[in-house]
Amino acid sequence: MSDPTDKPEPALPLTADSPIFWAEELIDHVELRRFYAERGIKCFACCAAEAETFAQGARVHAGGPFGAFDAAKLVEELNALARKHPFKPETAWNPGLFSRVLEFLFPAKRE
């Protein structure tokens, strides 16, 4: 039986096999949400992001309504974003379920 404390800690560089939620642990939330919104990516605060890797997410969404994405290219861009905008506790946004549903149903328009 494995020890739950043996789980790897979020660290850069992200890879296609990194859990998606690691981006939220390593990148400023304002910038990460903007990055995802510009690309139509719905990973921020997604409950599946807690269990899926970027590679798994790319496979799952290949035929879905949000379209496919290249996991390797995405993590390359996320690594650059993380270097430029590391996580800052003062800008962290931890939405509740209601906020997640509203954001999913009525995404904010970004200019």
N, C-alpha and C positions, 0 to 999 in steps of 0.2 A: 504494500500500500504506500502511495507516495505522500510525502509531507506537503500540505498546502502552502507552507512557508517557503518551499523550494521554487515557487514560481519566479520566472525572471522578471526583473524590474524594467519598466519602460526606459529605453535608452536610444540614442541616435547612434548610427544611422538606422532609420526605419528600413525594413525590407518588405518584400511582397508577403513574407511569412510572419510579419509582425501583426499582433492584434490591432484592429482598426482603432480601438479606443485609446491606444498609446498616443495617437496624434493629439488627443485632448489633454494628455498628461504632459506633453512636451512643447506645445505650441500655444501662443496667446489666443484665447478664445475669440476675441474680436476679429483677429486676422484669419483664424482658421474658419470661422463661420463665413466670412467674406469670400475666402478662397473656395469653399464648398459651394456657396451660392452662385458664384460666377461660373462654375462648372456643372451646376444642376445636380450636385452630389448631396444625398440626404443622410450621410453617415453621422453627422454631429448629434450626439445624445440618443442615437438609435440603440435600442436594447440588443439588437443582433450584433452591433459593433463591439459589444463586450465579449462575444464569443468567437467572432469570425476574424480571419486574417484578411489582409487586402486581396490576396490571391483568391480566397474563397468568395469574398464579396464580388469580385470581378466575374467569377464563374456563375454565381447565383443571379446576378443582374444582367448577364449576357443577353437574355431574351425577355427581360422584364420591361416594365413601363418607363424606367429611368435610364435604360440603355446600358450598353457595355462600357467598360473603361479598361485601360491598360494599367494593371496594377504596378508594374515596374516603373512606368513613366510617372504615375501618380505619386509613388513614394519618393521618387527623385525630386519632384516638385515640392513635396511636403518637407523633405530634408532641407531644401534650400529655404523654405519658409520658416522652419524651426531655427535655423541659424540666424536668420534676420529678425525673427519675432519669437523669442523663447517664451515659455509659459510665464505668466505673471498672475499671482493669486488675486491681485486687486481687480483684474478684468475677467476673472473666472465666472462663468454662467453655468449653474447647475439647475436645469429646468425640472420641474415636476412633471408628472404624466399629463396633466391638463395643458401645460405650456407646450409640451412636445406635440400633442394632438393638434392644437391650434396652429403651431408653426408648420406642421406637416400639411394640414388642410388649407391654410392661408399663408403661404410663404411670403415674407416681406419682399417688396419690390426693391431691387438694388439698381442704382444708376451707375 
